[in-house]
Amino acid sequence: MKKIDAFIRPEKLEEIKAHLQELHLNGLSVSQVMGFGKQKGWKEYVRGTEIDYNFLPKVKLEIVAADEQVENIVSKICEVAYTGSVGDGKIFVSEVLDAVRIRTREKGMDAIK
């Protein structure tokens, strides 16, 4: 099992969700987050004072999937999230050692199906 953390532009969320539903995912978590990378944010002047907004709104998708699904999921997110501009986002893939469904105590892949 792998965990996919994808940080994307907020305006791409609905389109990405629609495409990911075609892949029959077992689940998806979405969080609104703030951060920066190369994009760095922006500066504004308010009443003559410079204000540095160095955190930008992003959406974080969290998906736990079977190893064989990961490449398709990552490819689909990249395809839909791409604009060609700085700030398109990042995807991190990490190993999941185990999963447990609390209600039934199922473990591993049975817990995420």
C-alpha positions in Angstrom: 0.0 0.0 0.0 1.1 3.5 -0.7 -0.1 6.9 0.5 -0.3 9.7 -2.1 -0.1 13.3 -0.8 -0.9 15.8 -3.6 -0.7 19.5 -3.2 -2.7 21.2 -5.9 -4.3 24.6 -6.9 -7.7 25.0 -5.3 -9.4 25.7 -8.6 -8.3 22.2 -9.9 -10.0 20.2 -7.1 -13.4 19.5 -8.8 -11.8 18.5 -12.1 -9.3 16.2 -10.4 -12.0 14.6 -8.2 -14.1 13.9 -11.3 -11.2 12.2 -13.1 -10.1 10.2 -10.0 -13.7 8.8 -9.6 -13.1 7.1 -13.0 -10.2 5.2 -11.3 -12.6 3.7 -8.7 -10.6 4.9 -5.6 -11.5 3.4 -2.2 -11.3 6.9 -0.6 -10.0 10.4 -0.7 -9.4 13.0 1.9 -9.2 16.7 1.1 -7.8 19.5 3.3 -7.4 23.2 2.7 -3.8 24.1 3.5 -1.4 27.1 3.1 2.1 27.0 1.9 4.7 28.1 -0.6 7.4 26.7 -2.8 9.1 28.4 -5.7 5.9 30.5 -6.1 6.8 32.3 -2.8 3.5 34.3 -2.5 3.1 38.0 -3.2 3.4 41.5 -1.7 0.8 44.1 -1.3 0.7 47.6 0.1 -2.0 48.4 2.6 -2.1 52.0 3.8 1.5 52.5 2.8 2.8 49.4 4.6 4.2 46.5 2.6 2.6 43.2 3.6 4.3 40.0 2.5 1.8 37.2 1.9 4.2 34.3 1.7 1.7 31.5 2.2 -0.7 30.6 -0.6 -3.9 28.6 -0.4 -3.5 25.0 -1.7 -5.6 21.9 -1.5 -4.1 18.7 -0.1 -5.4 15.3 -1.4 -4.6 12.2 0.6 -5.1 8.8 -1.0 -4.2 5.4 0.3 -4.1 2.9 -2.6 -2.8 -0.5 -3.7 0.7 -0.4 -5.2 -0.6 -1.2 -8.7 -3.0 1.8 -8.7 -0.4 4.4 -7.7 1.1 5.2 -11.2 -2.4 5.7 -12.7 -3.4 8.0 -9.9 -0.3 10.1 -10.0 -0.4 10.3 -13.8 -4.1 11.4 -13.7 -3.4 14.1 -11.1 -0.4 15.4 -13.0 -2.4 15.5 -16.3 -5.3 17.4 -14.8 -3.4 19.7 -12.4 -0.9 20.9 -15.1 -1.0 24.5 -16.2 2.7 25.0 -17.0 3.0 27.8 -14.4 4.9 27.9 -11.2 2.6 26.7 -8.4 1.0 23.7 -10.1 1.8 21.6 -7.0 3.7 18.6 -5.8 3.0 14.9 -5.2 4.6 12.8 -2.6 4.3 9.0 -2.5 5.2 7.1 0.7 4.9 3.5 1.9 2.0 2.6 4.3 2.9 -0.2 6.7 -0.6 -1.1 7.7 -4.2 0.1 7.8 -7.0 -0.9 10.2 -10.7 -0.4 9.8 -11.8 0.5 13.3 -15.3 -0.9 13.0 -14.4 -4.4 11.9 -10.7 -4.6 12.8 -9.9 -5.5 9.2 -6.3 -4.9 8.3 -4.2 -4.2 5.3 -5.9 -3.9 1.9 -9.1 -5.2 3.4 -9.3 -2.1 5.5 -9.2 0.3 2.6 -11.5 -1.5 0.3 
